Amino acid sequence: MNRRAVISIIAGVVVVFTAAWALTVGLERVMRPRSDGEASAAPTAQPPRPAAPERHITATIFYASPDAQRLVPVKREVPFGEGPIEQGRQIVNAQLTMPAPASTIGVVPQGAVLRSFYVTEKGDAFVDLGPEIAAGHPGGSAAELLTVYAIVNAVAVNLPAVQRVQILIDGKEADTLAGHVDLRRPLRRNDAIIGDDSKR
Amino acid sequence: VRGAEGTQEKDITLAVARRLKAAVEARLGIRVVMTREDDRGVPMNERTALANNNKADLFISVHANASVAASVSGAQVFYLALDPEMEEAVRAAEAESLTLPVLGGGSRLIEVVRWDMAQARHLSASEALGRILEETLRTRIPLGPRPIQQAPLRVLVGANMPAALIEMGYLTNESDARKIADSDFQTAVAQAIYEAVVRFRPQIEGTQ
């Protein structure tokens, strides 16, 4: 066998192996499922979906008038809650935490928290607040009336299923928040404390 | 309530009550029972129980106010507001008067009064007392923007007699806090309450 014949045989073997490798790898790439990385890199991949927007309702939240004699109703966007109990939680949380808009004054001490919220079949809502609301309250009949009725009105005005609202402190029935307003029974919404005399 | 300069509601109210007691007892010869004579807390039920057990003719609760707005000033008078359900419950309870046998035969009608809502039957008299207090206070000290109000105040609920609560000014207001700490102001408040007692007295005697 001459030298030329040997080179031809080697070249033929190389061609056969190269063809076999190309066929094997190519088929594997066609058959293998694509990984996430490959999919996102592909020019035909779908763009990521945006997160579903959080649903909101417009609720009435109460703050003090500049002279602190009345409650001012303010429309605020509050997260949607499924059913009166979850919606009630969202409304009370908004009343406790949303800062007062310009020309009004907040009536709930900072740091007040909602422990739980429930509604009975009779339409009595129970708002169970942490002890912070009592500890941080300045006291006085005037300030206490605004705080109590901001919470009572926020629940009773926004939830048609609720007729009366009782505030509990730290899971228990309380005499008062800071020595004045009777909290031992559920309270009805108080429309007389809303607005100002000039608009009546 | 505590004022910015350390004035405390409990001290001021005791000082005013002592002046009032001295004036009423000395000038009218009427006995005054204080819910406390020193620096101690008295539970709400004990305050009205003391008045009820002593068969008091009037219950006057003296306070100093607080506001979320430092600009608010002036005195305020409160009388009790009751929900319709409570008024209904009181009527139902009153309808359940008891007839008990007495020694020697016969029977006696015992009036049933629920002490947790005894004030319900005195609401109109309490409103009259409140309006007189508003008038007498107005002649001696500045009144606030809403000088008389009806509210569900805990301390008034159990009083089985005409009752009112006086907030003599705002300790959260710098000017009011200074005034309230002044002995002339305290005398003026006591004098105004004394004058209200004098004016309301015929109504008490008319019902006895």
Interface residues (C-beta under 8 A of the other chain):
Chain A: A64 P66 D67 A68 Q69 I105 G106 V107 P138 G139 G140 S141 A142 A143 L145 L146 R164 D175 T176 G179 H180 V181 D182 L183 R184 R185 L187 R188
Chain B: V1 E9 M44 H63 A64 N65 A66 S67 V68 A69 S71 V72 Q76 F78 D83 M86 D116 G144 P145 R146 A151 P152 L153 R154 V155 V157 L165 E167 Y170 L171 T172
